[in-house]
Amino acid sequence: MLLDTDRFSVHPSQSTTENGHIPQTAVLGAKDRERYCNFCTVKPRIYGTEQVLKRIGNTYERLVMPAEKSPEQRTIAQLNDEFRRQRHDWYITRGAQSLPDLPGLLQAVQDFNTFTPDNDPYGEHDFGSIVWYQAKTFWKIDYYDQALQYWHDPLDPDCRRVLTVLLGSEY
């Protein structure tokens, strides 16, 4: 959900990061204001929310995340974060199992906190993407009944969460 968008021109000399890569997304939070200003020639307006800037050619489009989630979204996000940190009922596909340093990948999934409007449009923290040894990986939380047969309401205490780690090509 986009609440506000602005476009900013990027000065040609500032169109890459210090390591030479062209940034596709820049996250602007309180501690990142100076970093963002290195990417663009315009000082951003601060709305009190995390702001994500998506690169489109030589401009950034500001995507402002909603300041407030609904109580249901906050509860689901909290339950999903707690579940992800417990590391049980996780399924890892064959493709993901073939990656180097699988324990490191699982730790990265467990510690993931880079949620943006692109990967978390509903604010429920139920999906993430990690580039691991140059392979795009995804993780996804699904909600089932106790028998793992049918979808179940994620707010119901009887909901059984399942986290799947997979390669992007297996999605």
URRAZI-V546987 format. One record per residue. N is the residue number from 1. SS is DSSP state (A for helix, B for strand, O for the rest). OMEGA is omega as a letter, one per 20 degrees, with the letter a starting at -180 (none if undefined). D_LAST is the distance of its C-alpha to the last C-alpha in Angstrom with 1 decimal. Layout:
<<N	SS	OMEGA	D_LAST> <N	SS	OMEGA	D_LAST>>
This chain:
<<1	O	r	23.4> <2	O	r	25.7> <3	O	a	29.2> <4	O	r	30.7> <5	O	r	30.0> <6	O	r	32.3> <7	B	r	32.1> <8	B	r	33.8> <9	B	r	34.8> <10	O	r	34.1> <11	O	a	37.0> <12	A	a	36.3> <13	A	a	37.5> <14	A	a	35.1> <15	O	r	31.9> <16	O	r	30.5> <17	O	a	30.1> <18	O	r	32.6> <19	O	r	30.5> <20	O	a	30.3> <21	O	r	26.7> <22	O	a	26.3> <23	O	r	24.9> <24	O	r	22.1> <25	B	r	22.5> <26	B	r	25.5> <27	B	a	25.9> <28	B	r	29.4> <29	O	a	30.9> <30	A	a	34.5> <31	A	a	34.4> <32	A	a	32.4> <33	A	a	34.9> <34	A	r	36.6> <35	A	r	33.4> <36	A	a	32.4> <37	A	r	35.9> <38	A	a	35.5> <39	A	a	32.7> <40	O	a	34.6> <41	O	a	38.2> <42	O	r	38.3> <43	O	a	38.6> <44	O	r	36.1> <45	O	a	37.3> <46	O	a	36.2> <47	O	a	35.3> <48	O	r	35.0> <49	O	r	31.2> <50	O	a	28.5> <51	B	r	28.0> <52	B	a	25.1> <53	B	a	26.0> <54	B	a	23.6> <55	B	r	24.9> <56	B	a	25.6> <57	O	r	27.8> <58	O	r	30.8> <59	B	r	30.4> <60	B	r	28.5> <61	B	a	27.7> <62	B	r	28.2> <63	B	a	25.8> <64	B	r	27.7> <65	O	r	25.9> <66	O	a	27.9> <67	O	a	30.8> <68	O	r	30.6> <69	O	r	27.8> <70	O	r	28.9> <71	A	r	30.1> <72	A	r	27.3> <73	A	r	24.6> <74	A	a	26.6> <75	A	r	26.8> <76	A	r	23.1> <77	A	r	22.3> <78	A	r	25.1> <79	A	r	24.0> <80	A	r	20.3> <81	A	r	21.8> <82	A	r	24.2> <83	A	a	21.7> <84	A	a	19.5> <85	A	a	22.7> <86	A	r	23.8> <87	O	r	21.0> <88	O	a	21.3> <89	O	r	18.9> <90	B	r	16.1> <91	B	a	13.7> <92	B	a	12.4> <93	O	r	10.3> <94	A	r	12.4> <95	A	r	10.7> <96	A	r	11.4> <97	A	a	14.7> <98	O	a	15.7> <99	O	r	15.9> <100	O	r	19.4> <101	O	r	20.8> <102	A	r	18.4> <103	A	r	21.0> <104	A	r	21.0> <105	A	r	17.2> <106	A	r	17.7> <107	A	r	20.7> <108	A	r	19.0> <109	A	a	16.5> <110	A	a	19.7> <111	A	a	21.6> <112	O	r	19.1> <113	O	a	21.1> <114	O	a	20.1> <115	O	a	19.2> <116	O	r	19.7> <117	O	r	19.7> <118	O	a	16.5> <119	O	a	14.4> <120	O	a	16.7> <121	O	a	18.3> <122	O	r	19.8> <123	O	a	21.0> <124	O	r	19.6> <125	O	a	18.0> <126	O	a	15.0> <127	B	r	12.2> <128	B	r	12.5> <129	B	a	11.5> <130	B	r	13.6> <131	B	a	14.5> <132	B	a	15.7> <133	O	r	18.0> <134	O	r	16.7> <135	B	r	13.0> <136	B	r	10.6> <137	B	r	9.2> <138	B	r	8.0> <139	B	a	9.9> <140	B	r	10.2> <141	B	r	13.4> <142	B	a	13.9> <143	B	a	17.4> <144	B	r	19.1> <145	O	a	22.7> <146	O	r	24.4> <147	O	a	23.8> <148	O	a	20.0> <149	O	a	20.2> <150	O	r	20.1> <151	B	r	18.9> <152	O	r	21.6> <153	O	a	23.1> <154	O	r	22.1> <155	O	a	25.7> <156	O	r	27.1> <157	O	r	28.4> <158	O	r	27.2> <159	O	r	23.5> <160	B	a	21.5> <161	B	r	18.6> <162	B	r	15.7> <163	B	r	13.7> <164	B	r	10.5> <165	B	a	10.0> <166	B	r	7.1> <167	B	r	6.9> <168	A	r	5.4> <169	A	r	5.6> <170	A	a	3.8> <171	O	none	0.0>>
